[in-house]
Amino acid sequence: MKKISITISCLLLIIVAYPSHAGNYHWYKGNTHCHTIMSDGKNTPAEVIAAYHAQGYNFLAITDHNLLLNTDTVKKPAAMRKDFLLIPGEEASDRVAVHTTAFGISKYVPISTDQRIANNAASDTNEGNSGVKGKHVLTVTEMIQLHVDGTLLAGGIPFINHPNFSKGVKISDILPVKNLHHMEVYNGHPLVANWGKEGHIAVEAKWDSLLTHGMVMYGIASDDMHKLVTNDENEAGMFRGWIMVRSPELSIAALHKAIASGNFYATNSVILKRCDMSLKKCLIEINTGATEKEVAQSQGIPRIDKDGKEGFSIEFIGFGGKILSFVEGARAVYQPKKGDGYVRARITRCVKTNRGYEKLFAWVQPVFMY
């Protein structure tokens, strides 16, 4: 049964999520999830900032576990570009690996129940462990809700992270959560099981399930960087996943508005030239040259399949994860139909190697028919 709590205002945001291609908009590249030595990363904040700045990113959120870094006091590159922003962030990290990115926050977001996890003791914004309710141990749903509520109170956007990591977060855990509209569909950490594992379907399939239940949900890609390396798939390295945000300008307020309304796509190397999604027409065009450049200089971890076909392909996907249209090549158009429920797009670059068919992706946000 479809979830019926979607408001008219939410639907309007979704319908206009991708402005006209002719409008005065630009694409901005950013990472929403990475770590430093302030939590469990291997590099200093200054080193992390310098690396992403040098790679040409337009914005970066450092999201250390249960700690809000003061971005005003961090050492920045000597000649920092005007088109590079630091976004305040935190990864609210609770027991049983329930982790939520608090993106663009103005104050620390407290975690819920586990007193053994540090509660940002070094920060003046520490609010303590407000999730303890007597002897009641919060459920996974309650933990996520606490993170979401705290993030919104801090002026940020909550993203549920790597739902297949460790014990994993189930669809039934997420569905009751209110005001959560973003989840990682790809995470570059080697231990997060993006493509599924025993007891958990692929994260992208979880996304489709939430959408099919009527939940407004946008897909995020991040690298979850813990170490500044690019050549070791066994390490949580850099430049493996990011979002491309369409915005009239590069400012924290403009990025917040665009991301909140789903005006971005997620990728682990595939770059788009056109991304026009509406109820009238869905048009996707791949920038093949920019994609090959990203493949050469980035470190997106591919999905490796036994079967495949080399080249680019574009799929439009609807209710129940059904493939509505499959097109080989760099451009595709689809006319949404009422019975589709929703329409999103997955764009694939496939090459055959000695490991099998290696596939890199871009994921485009859904538009809704209901």
Protein Blocks (a to p, Z undefined) as FASTA:
>chain_A
ZZfkbcfklmmmmmmmpgcfkbccddddddfbdcdfklmmfbdfklmmmmmmmnopabdc
dddehiacdfklpccdfklcfkbccddddddddehhiacddehiabdcddfklmkbcghk
lbckbgbjakbghjaccdfklmmmmmmmmmmmnopacddehklgcjbpafklmmmpghia
bdcfbdfbfklomnopehiacfklmmmmmmmnopacdddddekiabdcfkbfkbccehkb
ccddddfbdcfklmmmmmmnopacddehiacfbdcddfkbccddddfklmmmmmmmmccd
cdddfbdceddddddddehhiafbdcedjbdcddddfklopacdddddddddfkbccddd
dddddddfZZ
